[in-house]
Amino acid sequence: MLDEAQQTADPVHLVHLFGIHPGTAVRYVHAAHPDKALPTIR
């Protein structure tokens, strides 16, 4: 999944491809692209 996240910064793509929770997909994208991560909203 991390390899796929490195290819795309689209968490929706990961959700559809792997059937994972959207929050999990966002964490993978943040891990693969830390420069594109948005600040965490609390």
PDB file of N, CA, C, O and CB in Angstrom:
ATOM      1  N   MET A   1       0.819  -1.190   0.000  1.00  0.00           N
ATOM      2  CA  MET A   1       0.000   0.000   0.000  1.00  0.00           C
ATOM      3  C   MET A   1       0.863   1.253   0.000  1.00  0.00           C
ATOM      4  O   MET A   1       0.535   2.250  -0.644  1.00  0.00           O
ATOM      5  CB  MET A   1      -0.932  -0.002   1.196  1.00  0.00           C
ATOM      6  N   LEU A   2       1.963   1.188   0.727  1.00  0.00           N
ATOM      7  CA  LEU A   2       2.841   2.356   0.761  1.00  0.00           C
ATOM      8  C   LEU A   2       3.438   2.629  -0.621  1.00  0.00           C
ATOM      9  O   LEU A   2       3.589   3.786  -1.013  1.00  0.00           O
ATOM     10  CB  LEU A   2       3.963   2.153   1.793  1.00  0.00           C
ATOM     11  N   ASP A   3       3.774   1.575  -1.354  1.00  0.00           N
ATOM     12  CA  ASP A   3       4.288   1.762  -2.714  1.00  0.00           C
ATOM     13  C   ASP A   3       3.260   2.461  -3.590  1.00  0.00           C
ATOM     14  O   ASP A   3       3.607   3.353  -4.365  1.00  0.00           O
ATOM     15  CB  ASP A   3       4.676   0.413  -3.333  1.00  0.00           C
ATOM     16  N   GLU A   4       2.016   2.068  -3.475  1.00  0.00           N
ATOM     17  CA  GLU A   4       0.952   2.710  -4.259  1.00  0.00           C
ATOM     18  C   GLU A   4       0.764   4.154  -3.804  1.00  0.00           C
ATOM     19  O   GLU A   4       0.538   5.034  -4.634  1.00  0.00           O
ATOM     20  CB  GLU A   4      -0.380   1.926  -4.125  1.00  0.00           C
ATOM     21  N   ALA A   5       0.851   4.407  -2.512  1.00  0.00           N
ATOM     22  CA  ALA A   5       0.717   5.769  -1.997  1.00  0.00           C
ATOM     23  C   ALA A   5       1.851   6.659  -2.487  1.00  0.00           C
ATOM     24  O   ALA A   5       1.673   7.866  -2.644  1.00  0.00           O
ATOM     25  CB  ALA A   5       0.684   5.761  -0.470  1.00  0.00           C
ATOM     26  N   GLN A   6       3.020   6.063  -2.728  1.00  0.00           N
ATOM     27  CA  GLN A   6       4.140   6.841  -3.262  1.00  0.00           C
ATOM     28  C   GLN A   6       3.895   7.240  -4.716  1.00  0.00           C
ATOM     29  O   GLN A   6       4.412   8.256  -5.181  1.00  0.00           O
ATOM     30  CB  GLN A   6       5.443   6.042  -3.150  1.00  0.00           C
ATOM     31  N   GLN A   7       3.108   6.441  -5.426  1.00  0.00           N
ATOM     32  CA  GLN A   7       2.812   6.735  -6.825  1.00  0.00           C
ATOM     33  C   GLN A   7       1.737   7.816  -6.977  1.00  0.00           C
ATOM     34  O   GLN A   7       1.730   8.566  -7.953  1.00  0.00           O
ATOM     35  CB  GLN A   7       2.370   5.469  -7.535  1.00  0.00           C
ATOM     36  N   THR A   8       0.846   7.882  -6.014  1.00  0.00           N
ATOM     37  CA  THR A   8      -0.242   8.850  -6.072  1.00  0.00           C
ATOM     38  C   THR A   8      -0.430   9.486  -4.702  1.00  0.00           C
ATOM     39  O   THR A   8      -0.195   8.842  -3.680  1.00  0.00           O
ATOM     40  CB  THR A   8      -1.554   8.182  -6.549  1.00  0.00           C
ATOM     41  N   ALA A   9      -0.840  10.710  -4.675  1.00  0.00           N
ATOM     42  CA  ALA A   9      -1.107  11.384  -3.402  1.00  0.00           C
ATOM     43  C   ALA A   9      -2.615  11.464  -3.178  1.00  0.00           C
ATOM     44  O   ALA A   9      -3.095  12.354  -2.476  1.00  0.00           O
ATOM     45  CB  ALA A   9      -0.472  12.807  -3.378  1.00  0.00           C
ATOM     46  N   ASP A  10      -3.358  10.535  -3.775  1.00  0.00           N
ATOM     47  CA  ASP A  10      -4.809  10.546  -3.705  1.00  0.00           C
ATOM     48  C   ASP A  10      -5.309   9.452  -2.763  1.00  0.00           C
ATOM     49  O   ASP A  10      -5.295   8.276  -3.126  1.00  0.00           O
ATOM     50  CB  ASP A  10      -5.413  10.367  -5.102  1.00  0.00           C
ATOM     51  N   PRO A  11      -5.752   9.822  -1.555  1.00  0.00           N
ATOM     52  CA  PRO A  11      -6.239   8.795  -0.635  1.00  0.00           C
ATOM     53  C   PRO A  11      -7.498   8.085  -1.131  1.00  0.00           C
ATOM     54  O   PRO A  11      -7.729   6.929  -0.778  1.00  0.00           O
ATOM     55  CB  PRO A  11      -6.511   9.411   0.708  1.00  0.00           C
ATOM     56  N   VAL A  12      -8.309   8.753  -1.936  1.00  0.00           N
ATOM     57  CA  VAL A  12      -9.525   8.125  -2.470  1.00  0.00           C
ATOM     58  C   VAL A  12      -9.147   6.943  -3.368  1.00  0.00           C
ATOM     59  O   VAL A  12      -9.828   5.918  -3.371  1.00  0.00           O
ATOM     60  CB  VAL A  12     -10.380   9.161  -3.263  1.00  0.00           C
ATOM     61  N   HIS A  13      -8.075   7.090  -4.115  1.00  0.00           N
ATOM     62  CA  HIS A  13      -7.584   5.998  -4.959  1.00  0.00           C
ATOM     63  C   HIS A  13      -7.225   4.787  -4.102  1.00  0.00           C
ATOM     64  O   HIS A  13      -7.550   3.657  -4.467  1.00  0.00           O
ATOM     65  CB  HIS A  13      -6.357   6.454  -5.783  1.00  0.00           C
ATOM     66  N   LEU A  14      -6.565   5.005  -2.975  1.00  0.00           N
ATOM     67  CA  LEU A  14      -6.188   3.911  -2.088  1.00  0.00           C
ATOM     68  C   LEU A  14      -7.416   3.251  -1.471  1.00  0.00           C
ATOM     69  O   LEU A  14      -7.458   2.031  -1.314  1.00  0.00           O
ATOM     70  CB  LEU A  14      -5.256   4.416  -0.989  1.00  0.00           C
ATOM     71  N   VAL A  15      -8.407   4.050  -1.124  1.00  0.00           N
ATOM     72  CA  VAL A  15      -9.645   3.507  -0.553  1.00  0.00           C
ATOM     73  C   VAL A  15     -10.309   2.567  -1.552  1.00  0.00           C
ATOM     74  O   VAL A  15     -10.722   1.465  -1.192  1.00  0.00           O
ATOM     75  CB  VAL A  15     -10.619   4.649  -0.157  1.00  0.00           C
ATOM     76  N   HIS A  16     -10.410   2.996  -2.794  1.00  0.00           N
ATOM     77  CA  HIS A  16     -11.064   2.172  -3.809  1.00  0.00           C
ATOM     78  C   HIS A  16     -10.230   0.951  -4.174  1.00  0.00           C
ATOM     79  O   HIS A  16     -10.781  -0.129  -4.390  1.00  0.00           O
ATOM     80  CB  HIS A  16     -11.339   2.997  -5.054  1.00  0.00           C
ATOM     81  N   LEU A  17      -8.928   1.103  -4.244  1.00  0.00           N
ATOM     82  CA  LEU A  17      -8.056   0.014  -4.660  1.00  0.00           C
ATOM     83  C   LEU A  17      -7.944  -1.077  -3.600  1.00  0.00           C
ATOM     84  O   LEU A  17      -8.004  -2.264  -3.920  1.00  0.00           O
ATOM     85  CB  LEU A  17      -6.682   0.550  -4.986  1.00  0.00           C
ATOM     86  N   PHE A  18      -7.782  -0.678  -2.335  1.00  0.00           N
ATOM     87  CA  PHE A  18      -7.522  -1.642  -1.273  1.00  0.00           C
ATOM     88  C   PHE A  18      -8.697  -1.863  -0.323  1.00  0.00           C
ATOM     89  O   PHE A  18      -8.663  -2.784   0.493  1.00  0.00           O
ATOM     90  CB  PHE A  18      -6.341  -1.199  -0.490  1.00  0.00           C
ATOM     91  N   GLY A  19      -9.737  -1.029  -0.418  1.00  0.00           N
ATOM     92  CA  GLY A  19     -10.888  -1.187   0.464  1.00  0.00           C
ATOM     93  C   GLY A  19     -10.575  -0.841   1.914  1.00  0.00           C
ATOM     94  O   GLY A  19     -11.145  -1.434   2.830  1.00  0.00           O
ATOM     95  N   ILE A  20      -9.676   0.110   2.127  1.00  0.00           N
ATOM     96  CA  ILE A  20      -9.289   0.508   3.479  1.00  0.00           C
ATOM     97  C   ILE A  20     -10.110   1.724   3.914  1.00  0.00           C
ATOM     98  O   ILE A  20     -10.760   2.375   3.096  1.00  0.00           O
ATOM     99  CB  ILE A  20      -7.770   0.822   3.546  1.00  0.00           C
ATOM    100  N   HIS A  21     -10.070   2.012   5.188  1.00  0.00           N
ATOM    101  CA  HIS A  21     -10.775   3.162   5.756  1.00  0.00           C
ATOM    102  C   HIS A  21     -10.123   4.446   5.237  1.00  0.00           C
ATOM    103  O   HIS A  21      -8.903   4.492   5.082  1.00  0.00           O
ATOM    104  CB  HIS A  21     -10.755   3.118   7.324  1.00  0.00           C
ATOM    105  N   PRO A  22     -10.912   5.483   4.968  1.00  0.00           N
ATOM    106  CA  PRO A  22     -10.339   6.739   4.474  1.00  0.00           C
ATOM    107  C   PRO A  22      -9.262   7.322   5.390  1.00  0.00           C
ATOM    108  O   PRO A  22      -8.277   7.875   4.900  1.00  0.00           O
ATOM    109  CB  PRO A  22     -11.434   7.753   4.292  1.00  0.00           C
ATOM    110  N   GLY A  23      -9.430   7.210   6.696  1.00  0.00           N
ATOM    111  CA  GLY A  23      -8.410   7.718   7.620  1.00  0.00           C
ATOM    112  C   GLY A  23      -7.089   6.986   7.465  1.00  0.00           C
ATOM    113  O   GLY A  23      -6.021   7.591   7.557  1.00  0.00           O
ATOM    114  N   THR A  24      -7.163   5.695   7.232  1.00  0.00           N
ATOM    115  CA  THR A  24      -5.955   4.899   7.005  1.00  0.00           C
ATOM    116  C   THR A  24      -5.280   5.323   5.710  1.00  0.00           C
ATOM    117  O   THR A  24      -4.056   5.441   5.651  1.00  0.00           O
ATOM    118  CB  THR A  24      -6.289   3.397   6.965  1.00  0.00           C
ATOM    119  N   ALA A  25      -6.073   5.550   4.680  1.00  0.00           N
ATOM    120  CA  ALA A  25      -5.525   5.982   3.394  1.00  0.00           C
ATOM    121  C   ALA A  25      -4.809   7.321   3.524  1.00  0.00           C
ATOM    122  O   ALA A  25      -3.748   7.520   2.933  1.00  0.00           O
ATOM    123  CB  ALA A  25      -6.636   6.080   2.346  1.00  0.00           C
ATOM    124  N   VAL A  26      -5.380   8.224   4.286  1.00  0.00           N
ATOM    125  CA  VAL A  26      -4.752   9.536   4.495  1.00  0.00           C
ATOM    126  C   VAL A  26      -3.418   9.370   5.222  1.00  0.00           C
ATOM    127  O   VAL A  26      -2.451  10.061   4.899  1.00  0.00           O
ATOM    128  CB  VAL A  26      -5.693  10.474   5.302  1.00  0.00           C
ATOM    129  N   ARG A  27      -3.353   8.465   6.197  1.00  0.00           N
ATOM    130  CA  ARG A  27      -2.087   8.236   6.910  1.00  0.00           C
ATOM    131  C   ARG A  27      -1.015   7.688   5.976  1.00  0.00           C
ATOM    132  O   ARG A  27       0.151   8.069   6.079  1.00  0.00           O
ATOM    133  CB  ARG A  27      -2.299   7.267   8.081  1.00  0.00           C
ATOM    134  N   TYR A  28      -1.400   6.799   5.066  1.00  0.00           N
ATOM    135  CA  TYR A  28      -0.436   6.277   4.090  1.00  0.00           C
ATOM    136  C   TYR A  28       0.065   7.391   3.170  1.00  0.00           C
ATOM    137  O   TYR A  28       1.259   7.472   2.881  1.00  0.00           O
ATOM    138  CB  TYR A  28      -1.073   5.147   3.254  1.00  0.00           C
ATOM    139  N   VAL A  29      -0.841   8.238   2.718  1.00  0.00           N
ATOM    140  CA  VAL A  29      -0.435   9.348   1.842  1.00  0.00           C
ATOM    141  C   VAL A  29       0.485  10.305   2.589  1.00  0.00           C
ATOM    142  O   VAL A  29       1.467  10.784   2.022  1.00  0.00           O
ATOM    143  CB  VAL A  29      -1.675  10.108   1.308  1.00  0.00           C
ATOM    144  N   HIS A  30       0.187  10.588   3.840  1.00  0.00           N
ATOM    145  CA  HIS A  30       1.046  11.472   4.639  1.00  0.00           C
ATOM    146  C   HIS A  30       2.420  10.852   4.840  1.00  0.00           C
ATOM    147  O   HIS A  30       3.426  11.562   4.819  1.00  0.00           O
ATOM    148  CB  HIS A  30       0.398  11.770   6.002  1.00  0.00           C
ATOM    149  N   ALA A  31       2.479   9.541   5.034  1.00  0.00           N
ATOM    150  CA  ALA A  31       3.764   8.862   5.215  1.00  0.00           C
ATOM    151  C   ALA A  31       4.569   8.880   3.921  1.00  0.00           C
ATOM    152  O   ALA A  31       5.792   9.014   3.954  1.00  0.00           O
ATOM    153  CB  ALA A  31       3.548   7.413   5.686  1.00  0.00           C
ATOM    154  N   ALA A  32       3.895   8.746   2.788  1.00  0.00           N
ATOM    155  CA  ALA A  32       4.586   8.703   1.502  1.00  0.00           C
ATOM    156  C   ALA A  32       4.956  10.087   0.987  1.00  0.00           C
ATOM    157  O   ALA A  32       5.930  10.234   0.248  1.00  0.00           O
ATOM    158  CB  ALA A  32       3.730   8.001   0.484  1.00  0.00           C
ATOM    159  N   HIS A  33       4.193  11.092   1.367  1.00  0.00           N
ATOM    160  CA  HIS A  33       4.393  12.465   0.879  1.00  0.00           C
ATOM    161  C   HIS A  33       4.335  13.455   2.041  1.00  0.00           C
ATOM    162  O   HIS A  33       3.394  14.245   2.115  1.00  0.00           O
ATOM    163  CB  HIS A  33       3.328  12.828  -0.189  1.00  0.00           C
ATOM    164  N   PRO A  34       5.297  13.438   2.935  1.00  0.00           N
ATOM    165  CA  PRO A  34       5.227  14.346   4.087  1.00  0.00           C
ATOM    166  C   PRO A  34       5.253  15.825   3.689  1.00  0.00           C
ATOM    167  O   PRO A  34       4.769  16.677   4.433  1.00  0.00           O
ATOM    168  CB  PRO A  34       6.377  14.062   5.031  1.00  0.00           C
ATOM    169  N   ASP A  35       5.815  16.127   2.523  1.00  0.00           N
ATOM    170  CA  ASP A  35       5.866  17.517   2.057  1.00  0.00           C
ATOM    171  C   ASP A  35       4.500  18.031   1.598  1.00  0.00           C
ATOM    172  O   ASP A  35       4.285  19.241   1.520  1.00  0.00           O
ATOM    173  CB  ASP A  35       6.866  17.645   0.919  1.00  0.00           C
ATOM    174  N   LYS A  36       3.577  17.114   1.294  1.00  0.00           N
ATOM    175  CA  LYS A  36       2.248  17.513   0.813  1.00  0.00           C
ATOM    176  C   LYS A  36       1.178  17.402   1.902  1.00  0.00           C
ATOM    177  O   LYS A  36       0.007  17.688   1.650  1.00  0.00           O
ATOM    178  CB  LYS A  36       1.849  16.657  -0.384  1.00  0.00           C
ATOM    179  N   ALA A  37       1.564  16.997   3.086  1.00  0.00           N
ATOM    180  CA  ALA A  37       0.601  16.785   4.170  1.00  0.00           C
ATOM    181  C   ALA A  37       0.029  18.094   4.666  1.00  0.00           C
ATOM    182  O   ALA A  37       0.748  19.078   4.842  1.00  0.00           O
ATOM    183  CB  ALA A  37       1.252  16.040   5.323  1.00  0.00           C
ATOM    184  N   LEU A  38      -1.261  18.094   4.887  1.00  0.00           N
ATOM    185  CA  LEU A  38      -1.919  19.249   5.487  1.00  0.00           C
ATOM    186  C   LEU A  38      -1.760  19.184   6.985  1.00  0.00           C
ATOM    187  O   LEU A  38      -1.607  18.094   7.535  1.00  0.00           O
ATOM    188  CB  LEU A  38      -3.411  19.310   5.101  1.00  0.00           C
ATOM    189  N   PRO A  39      -1.791  20.308   7.662  1.00  0.00           N
ATOM    190  CA  PRO A  39      -1.706  20.277   9.137  1.00  0.00           C
ATOM    191  C   PRO A  39      -2.890  19.518   9.732  1.00  0.00           C
ATOM    192  O   PRO A  39      -3.992  19.543   9.184  1.00  0.00           O
ATOM    193  CB  PRO A  39      -1.660  21.718   9.712  1.00  0.00           C
ATOM    194  N   THR A  40      -2.658  18.858  10.834  1.00  0.00           N
ATOM    195  CA  THR A  40      -3.707  18.106  11.500  1.00  0.00           C
ATOM    196  C   THR A  40      -4.709  19.054  12.142  1.00  0.00           C
ATOM    197  O   THR A  40      -4.332  19.994  12.841  1.00  0.00           O
ATOM    198  CB  THR A  40      -3.112  17.163  12.550  1.00  0.00           C
ATOM    199  N   ILE A  41      -5.987  18.797  11.896  1.00  0.00           N
ATOM    200  CA  ILE A  41      -7.054  19.598  12.499  1.00  0.00           C
ATOM    201  C   ILE A  41      -7.510  18.885  13.763  1.00  0.00           C
ATOM    202  O   ILE A  41      -7.820  17.694  13.736  1.00  0.00           O
ATOM    203  CB  ILE A  41      -8.254  19.813  11.501  1.00  0.00           C
ATOM    204  N   ARG A  42      -7.549  19.605  14.851  1.00  0.00           N
ATOM    205  CA  ARG A  42      -7.969  18.995  16.121  1.00  0.00           C
ATOM    206  C   ARG A  42      -9.252  19.587  16.587  1.00  0.00           C
ATOM    207  O   ARG A  42      -9.765  19.202  17.637  1.00  0.00           O
ATOM    208  CB  ARG A  42      -6.910  19.164  17.193  1.00  0.00           C
TER     209      ARG A  42
END
